[in-house]
Amino acid sequence: MKIGKLTNPELKECVLNIIKRRRHEVKVPSSLAQDCASFEIDDTILISSDPITGAEKQAGALAIKVNANDILAAGGEPVLATLTVLAPPNKNLEDIKEVMMSAEKQAEKYNLEIVGGHTEFTQAVNKIVVSATIIGRTKKHITADSAKAGDSIVITKSIGIEGTAILATDFEEKLKDFLSENELALAKDMSKHISIEKEATIAKKFPINAMHDITEGGIFGAVAEMAEASKVGAVIDVNSIEINPITQKICSVLGVDVYRLISSGSLIISAPNPAPLINELRKNGIQASVVGKFTKDEHIIADFGDRKENLETTSDELFEAIKRCK
């Protein structure tokens, strides 16, 4: 494709005709020649922004999901989104349309409106990069830096959900020799479980201190981030962490540390009294368990049973896997 932003007819076909109006807060929506959307919200405003660089397929939906997760983990409701889509010259308009269709489909599930952004073909990238900014609303902002010593570390679902879906999709050919067709299908299907909307909505009704979704750096990175930001320590009982057998199998084949693999879809909740919360989550079909505690000292430790490891934030294993498997 020709380098540069989309022409008006291309923009209409691939972007504007796909996104729909659905929020009463929006006063000026996305349209030709509008560089700014406008909205009115009375509540506390939440803003989150993140790119999708480790996956191409369903990148639009992923961009909406992971940024909406940040809003949800803060106790809020996603309302509006902007999307920037950068594509290399070897991509085409159908690739852009696919990104926007997947983003719009996910936005509809959240009752979220895409109100603007930017789309262009550029030599600055060698694969499609999608960056989203989501604006949300809340009555109370639940922060990730307010964990208290003595709180239990509760996690929902299993770890490595997003990483499993990305690895199974992007390295399907390599994995075919080790996983059955059914296992690969189930792994790719994990992308449907990346949203934390259900558990976050339940958790904010309980007396919790902090929440944080598990993204780059995996469970180890997310707990380390929370502990450092809250100026507390943490001890993780590694053997208590739920891991899907297919996730474990893919990580073994590709040489990936599952505990440091991007895990959007899992939520960390810092809870002084976790039992009622866990019971309610399980009643609603959400697996949840206590995997450790936040502590008074500032040591962040993973206890494997036969050894202990001091933790710190590191780069995600997904990017290491991509480099190794190119």
DRENSE-484407 format. One record per residue (C-alpha): residue number from 0; residue in three letters; x, y, z. Coordinates in nm, 3 decimals, decimal comma, always signed. Example, Ala and Ser with C-alpha at 12.3 -4.5 7.8 and 13.67 -1.06 7.14 Angstrom:
BEGIN
k:r:xx:yy:zz
0:Ala:+1,230:-0,450:+0,780
1:Ser:+1,367:-0,106:+0,714
//
This chain:
BEGIN
k:r:xx:yy:zz
0:Met:+0,000:+0,000:+0,000
1:Lys:+0,098:+0,361:-0,054
2:Ile:+0,261:+0,514:+0,254
3:Gly:+0,054:+0,769:+0,442
4:Lys:-0,285:+0,803:+0,604
5:Leu:-0,597:+0,661:+0,445
6:Thr:-0,788:+0,868:+0,190
7:Asn:-1,138:+0,981:+0,284
8:Pro:-1,310:+0,703:+0,084
9:Glu:-1,074:+0,445:+0,237
10:Leu:-1,134:+0,588:+0,585
11:Lys:-1,510:+0,565:+0,536
12:Glu:-1,493:+0,207:+0,410
13:Cys:-1,243:+0,065:+0,659
14:Val:-1,312:+0,270:+0,973
15:Leu:-1,605:+0,511:+0,988
16:Asn:-1,864:+0,276:+0,837
17:Ile:-1,765:+0,006:+1,086
18:Ile:-1,778:+0,188:+1,420
19:Lys:-2,120:+0,260:+1,571
20:Arg:-2,275:+0,524:+1,797
21:Arg:-2,381:+0,384:+2,135
22:Arg:-2,292:+0,624:+2,422
23:His:-2,508:+0,919:+2,525
24:Glu:-2,200:+1,086:+2,679
25:Val:-2,054:+1,150:+2,332
26:Lys:-2,146:+1,491:+2,193
27:Val:-1,919:+1,496:+1,884
28:Pro:-1,837:+1,146:+1,753
29:Ser:-1,574:+1,022:+1,511
30:Ser:-1,622:+1,161:+1,161
31:Leu:-1,433:+1,309:+0,865
32:Ala:-1,229:+1,622:+0,943
33:Gln:-1,292:+1,592:+1,319
34:Asp:-0,960:+1,590:+1,502
35:Cys:-1,130:+1,580:+1,843
36:Ala:-1,432:+1,402:+1,983
37:Ser:-1,616:+1,551:+2,279
38:Phe:-1,807:+1,400:+2,569
39:Glu:-1,962:+1,486:+2,903
40:Ile:-1,912:+1,270:+3,214
41:Asp:-2,000:+1,371:+3,571
42:Asp:-1,809:+1,092:+3,749
43:Thr:-1,436:+1,053:+3,815
44:Ile:-1,267:+0,998:+3,479
45:Leu:-1,026:+0,707:+3,425
46:Ile:-0,783:+0,694:+3,131
47:Ser:-0,575:+0,399:+3,010
48:Ser:-0,350:+0,363:+2,706
49:Asp:-0,154:+0,063:+2,576
50:Pro:-0,036:-0,071:+2,238
51:Ile:-0,063:-0,421:+2,097
52:Thr:+0,277:-0,509:+1,953
53:Gly:+0,308:-0,883:+2,022
54:Ala:+0,012:-1,002:+1,813
55:Glu:-0,144:-0,920:+1,476
56:Lys:-0,450:-1,142:+1,451
57:Gln:-0,744:-0,991:+1,640
58:Ala:-0,517:-0,700:+1,738
59:Gly:-0,812:-0,460:+1,737
60:Ala:-1,012:-0,668:+1,983
61:Leu:-0,704:-0,721:+2,199
62:Ala:-0,636:-0,347:+2,212
63:Ile:-0,989:-0,285:+2,339
64:Lys:-0,978:-0,573:+2,587
65:Val:-0,645:-0,498:+2,754
66:Asn:-0,716:-0,128:+2,794
67:Ala:-1,069:-0,192:+2,915
68:Asn:-0,916:-0,429:+3,171
69:Asp:-0,718:-0,139:+3,317
70:Ile:-1,038:+0,062:+3,357
71:Leu:-1,221:-0,236:+3,508
72:Ala:-0,935:-0,313:+3,749
73:Ala:-0,965:+0,045:+3,873
74:Gly:-1,328:-0,020:+3,959
75:Gly:-1,462:+0,166:+3,656
76:Glu:-1,676:+0,128:+3,345
77:Pro:-1,517:+0,168:+2,999
78:Val:-1,698:+0,440:+2,802
79:Leu:-1,495:+0,572:+2,505
80:Ala:-1,196:+0,462:+2,300
81:Thr:-0,957:+0,601:+2,040
82:Leu:-0,747:+0,372:+1,819
83:Thr:-0,422:+0,434:+1,633
84:Val:-0,350:+0,170:+1,369
85:Leu:-0,006:+0,166:+1,204
86:Ala:+0,044:-0,085:+0,922
87:Pro:+0,354:-0,162:+0,713
88:Pro:+0,335:-0,109:+0,334
89:Asn:+0,299:-0,485:+0,269
90:Lys:-0,044:-0,483:+0,435
91:Asn:-0,365:-0,370:+0,263
92:Leu:-0,704:-0,213:+0,328
93:Glu:-0,860:-0,550:+0,412
94:Asp:-0,607:-0,587:+0,695
95:Ile:-0,711:-0,247:+0,832
96:Lys:-1,076:-0,338:+0,800
97:Glu:-1,016:-0,664:+0,988
98:Val:-0,854:-0,472:+1,275
99:Met:-1,143:-0,229:+1,295
100:Met:-1,411:-0,497:+1,272
101:Ser:-1,257:-0,693:+1,557
102:Ala:-1,220:-0,374:+1,764
103:Glu:-1,581:-0,269:+1,701
104:Lys:-1,713:-0,616:+1,785
105:Gln:-1,532:-0,604:+2,119
106:Ala:-1,640:-0,245:+2,183
107:Glu:-2,002:-0,350:+2,141
108:Lys:-1,961:-0,612:+2,415
109:Tyr:-1,854:-0,339:+2,659
110:Asn:-2,115:-0,089:+2,536
111:Leu:-1,810:+0,120:+2,447
112:Glu:-1,790:+0,377:+2,167
113:Ile:-1,485:+0,424:+1,944
114:Val:-1,472:+0,801:+1,898
115:Gly:-1,156:+0,863:+1,699
116:Gly:-0,793:+0,781:+1,630
117:His:-0,555:+0,758:+1,335
118:Thr:-0,482:+0,501:+1,061
119:Glu:-0,188:+0,494:+0,823
120:Phe:+0,058:+0,281:+0,629
121:Thr:+0,417:+0,348:+0,732
122:Gln:+0,769:+0,206:+0,700
123:Ala:+0,820:+0,278:+1,070
124:Val:+0,667:-0,062:+1,158
125:Asn:+0,718:-0,413:+1,018
126:Lys:+0,385:-0,549:+1,143
127:Ile:+0,050:-0,399:+1,236
128:Val:+0,064:-0,205:+1,563
129:Val:-0,259:-0,101:+1,733
130:Ser:-0,260:+0,146:+2,021
131:Ala:-0,578:+0,221:+2,214
132:Thr:-0,671:+0,483:+2,468
133:Ile:-0,985:+0,418:+2,671
134:Ile:-1,172:+0,663:+2,890
135:Gly:-1,387:+0,526:+3,169
136:Arg:-1,599:+0,646:+3,458
137:Thr:-1,615:+0,547:+3,824
138:Lys:-1,747:+0,659:+4,161
139:Lys:-1,437:+0,522:+4,340
140:His:-1,093:+0,471:+4,188
141:Ile:-0,946:+0,143:+4,316
142:Thr:-0,571:+0,179:+4,273
143:Ala:-0,301:-0,086:+4,235
144:Asp:-0,070:+0,084:+4,488
145:Ser:-0,290:+0,048:+4,796
146:Ala:-0,222:-0,314:+4,895
147:Lys:-0,178:-0,356:+5,272
148:Ala:+0,055:-0,581:+5,466
149:Gly:-0,146:-0,884:+5,573
150:Asp:-0,373:-0,878:+5,268
151:Ser:-0,417:-1,204:+5,082
152:Ile:-0,313:-1,214:+4,717
153:Val:-0,612:-1,348:+4,525
154:Ile:-0,588:-1,429:+4,154
155:Thr:-0,871:-1,520:+3,919
156:Lys:-0,876:-1,784:+3,646
157:Ser:-0,541:-1,930:+3,540
158:Ile:-0,222:-1,747:+3,444
159:Gly:-0,088:-1,699:+3,092
160:Ile:-0,428:-1,664:+2,924
161:Glu:-0,337:-1,393:+2,672
162:Gly:+0,012:-1,529:+2,616
163:Thr:-0,125:-1,875:+2,541
164:Ala:-0,370:-1,742:+2,282
165:Ile:-0,101:-1,532:+2,111
166:Leu:+0,161:-1,809:+2,105
167:Ala:-0,088:-2,067:+1,976
168:Thr:-0,199:-1,831:+1,698
169:Asp:+0,138:-1,692:+1,591
170:Phe:+0,340:-2,016:+1,626
171:Glu:+0,077:-2,268:+1,520
172:Glu:+0,304:-2,439:+1,267
173:Lys:+0,579:-2,492:+1,523
174:Leu:+0,334:-2,622:+1,785
175:Lys:+0,152:-2,865:+1,553
176:Asp:+0,415:-3,132:+1,617
177:Phe:+0,356:-3,120:+1,991
178:Leu:-0,013:-3,035:+2,043
179:Ser:-0,326:-3,195:+1,903
180:Glu:-0,565:-2,998:+1,680
181:Asn:-0,808:-2,981:+1,972
182:Glu:-0,540:-2,849:+2,210
183:Leu:-0,438:-2,578:+1,962
184:Ala:-0,801:-2,479:+1,910
185:Leu:-0,857:-2,455:+2,286
186:Ala:-0,539:-2,250:+2,326
187:Lys:-0,642:-2,001:+2,058
188:Asp:-0,990:-1,990:+2,210
189:Met:-0,841:-1,853:+2,532
190:Ser:-0,854:-1,508:+2,370
191:Lys:-1,226:-1,513:+2,457
192:His:-1,136:-1,512:+2,828
193:Ile:-0,905:-1,207:+2,835
194:Ser:-1,169:-0,972:+2,976
195:Ile:-1,179:-0,928:+3,355
196:Glu:-1,514:-0,748:+3,346
197:Lys:-1,708:-1,010:+3,541
198:Glu:-1,464:-1,058:+3,829
199:Ala:-1,378:-0,689:+3,860
200:Thr:-1,748:-0,601:+3,881
201:Ile:-1,795:-0,855:+4,160
202:Ala:-1,473:-0,768:+4,347
203:Lys:-1,543:-0,396:+4,379
204:Lys:-1,852:-0,477:+4,586
205:Phe:-1,630:-0,628:+4,858
206:Pro:-1,394:-0,457:+5,108
207:Ile:-1,077:-0,491:+4,900
208:Asn:-0,771:-0,265:+4,904
209:Ala:-0,626:-0,293:+4,553
210:Met:-0,666:-0,457:+4,212
211:His:-0,429:-0,506:+3,921
212:Asp:-0,468:-0,701:+3,597
213:Ile:-0,181:-0,933:+3,511
214:Thr:-0,026:-0,810:+3,186
215:Glu:+0,337:-0,793:+3,065
216:Gly:+0,573:-0,967:+3,304
217:Gly:+0,312:-1,221:+3,412
218:Ile:+0,208:-1,303:+3,767
219:Phe:+0,558:-1,246:+3,904
220:Gly:+0,588:-0,903:+3,741
221:Ala:+0,238:-0,795:+3,844
222:Val:+0,283:-0,889:+4,211
223:Ala:+0,623:-0,717:+4,214
224:Glu:+0,467:-0,401:+4,066
225:Met:+0,188:-0,396:+4,323
226:Ala:+0,421:-0,460:+4,616
227:Glu:+0,678:-0,198:+4,510
228:Ala:+0,411:+0,063:+4,443
229:Ser:+0,237:-0,012:+4,776
230:Lys:+0,570:-0,013:+4,967
231:Val:+0,510:-0,361:+5,103
232:Gly:+0,662:-0,703:+5,044
233:Ala:+0,501:-1,019:+4,913
234:Val:+0,536:-1,395:+4,937
235:Ile:+0,387:-1,606:+4,655
236:Asp:+0,316:-1,976:+4,703
237:Val:+0,400:-2,081:+4,347
238:Asn:+0,237:-2,422:+4,385
239:Ser:-0,099:-2,253:+4,454
240:Ile:-0,106:-2,077:+4,115
241:Glu:-0,355:-2,219:+3,866
242:Ile:-0,199:-2,313:+3,530
243:Asn:-0,396:-2,459:+3,240
244:Pro:-0,223:-2,782:+3,121
245:Ile:-0,229:-2,654:+2,761
246:Thr:-0,059:-2,332:+2,869
247:Gln:+0,205:-2,535:+3,050
248:Lys:+0,257:-2,755:+2,744
249:Ile:+0,301:-2,461:+2,506
250:Cys:+0,544:-2,291:+2,745
251:Ser:+0,748:-2,611:+2,774
252:Val:+0,769:-2,652:+2,395
253:Leu:+0,868:-2,289:+2,334
254:Gly:+1,094:-2,253:+2,640
255:Val:+0,876:-1,987:+2,804
256:Asp:+0,862:-1,910:+3,176
257:Val:+0,487:-1,930:+3,240
258:Tyr:+0,513:-1,713:+3,552
259:Arg:+0,649:-1,424:+3,344
260:Leu:+0,414:-1,463:+3,049
261:Ile:+0,158:-1,193:+2,969
262:Ser:-0,161:-1,291:+3,149
263:Ser:-0,439:-1,049:+3,061
264:Gly:-0,759:-1,220:+3,174
265:Ser:-0,630:-1,284:+3,527
266:Leu:-0,692:-1,028:+3,800
267:Ile:-0,495:-0,978:+4,122
268:Ile:-0,705:-0,866:+4,418
269:Ser:-0,554:-0,752:+4,748
270:Ala:-0,812:-0,862:+5,005
271:Pro:-0,798:-0,855:+5,386
272:Asn:-1,075:-1,116:+5,408
273:Pro:-1,066:-1,322:+5,088
274:Ala:-1,307:-1,608:+5,169
275:Pro:-1,641:-1,430:+5,099
276:Leu:-1,501:-1,279:+4,778
277:Ile:-1,369:-1,612:+4,652
278:Asn:-1,700:-1,783:+4,732
279:Glu:-1,892:-1,520:+4,534
280:Leu:-1,653:-1,543:+4,239
281:Arg:-1,683:-1,921:+4,230
282:Lys:-2,062:-1,900:+4,256
283:Asn:-2,046:-1,692:+3,938
284:Gly:-1,829:-1,944:+3,757
285:Ile:-1,495:-1,768:+3,808
286:Gln:-1,206:-1,971:+3,944
287:Ala:-1,023:-1,781:+4,219
288:Ser:-0,766:-1,873:+4,481
289:Val:-0,527:-1,728:+4,737
290:Val:-0,167:-1,756:+4,613
291:Gly:+0,016:-1,562:+4,885
292:Lys:+0,023:-1,256:+5,108
293:Phe:+0,151:-0,902:+5,108
294:Thr:+0,396:-0,854:+5,395
295:Lys:+0,543:-0,580:+5,615
296:Asp:+0,899:-0,610:+5,487
297:Glu:+0,971:-0,512:+5,128
298:His:+1,111:-0,846:+5,007
299:Ile:+0,916:-0,992:+4,715
300:Ile:+0,960:-1,368:+4,714
301:Ala:+0,835:-1,658:+4,504
302:Asp:+0,833:-1,976:+4,715
303:Phe:+0,864:-2,286:+4,493
304:Gly:+0,872:-2,524:+4,790
305:Asp:+1,225:-2,648:+4,732
306:Arg:+1,370:-2,302:+4,668
307:Lys:+1,288:-1,933:+4,697
308:Glu:+1,343:-1,661:+4,440
309:Asn:+1,357:-1,285:+4,487
310:Leu:+1,135:-1,114:+4,230
311:Glu:+1,155:-0,791:+4,038
312:Thr:+0,979:-0,655:+3,731
313:Thr:+1,124:-0,791:+3,403
314:Ser:+1,040:-0,791:+3,033
315:Asp:+0,770:-1,028:+2,921
316:Glu:+0,849:-1,382:+2,807
317:Leu:+0,628:-1,333:+2,501
318:Phe:+0,886:-1,103:+2,341
319:Glu:+1,167:-1,347:+2,418
320:Ala:+0,964:-1,626:+2,257
321:Ile:+0,904:-1,415:+1,945
322:Lys:+1,280:-1,347:+1,912
323:Arg:+1,370:-1,716:+1,958
324:Cys:+1,104:-1,852:+1,722
325:Lys:+1,147:-1,614:+1,427
//
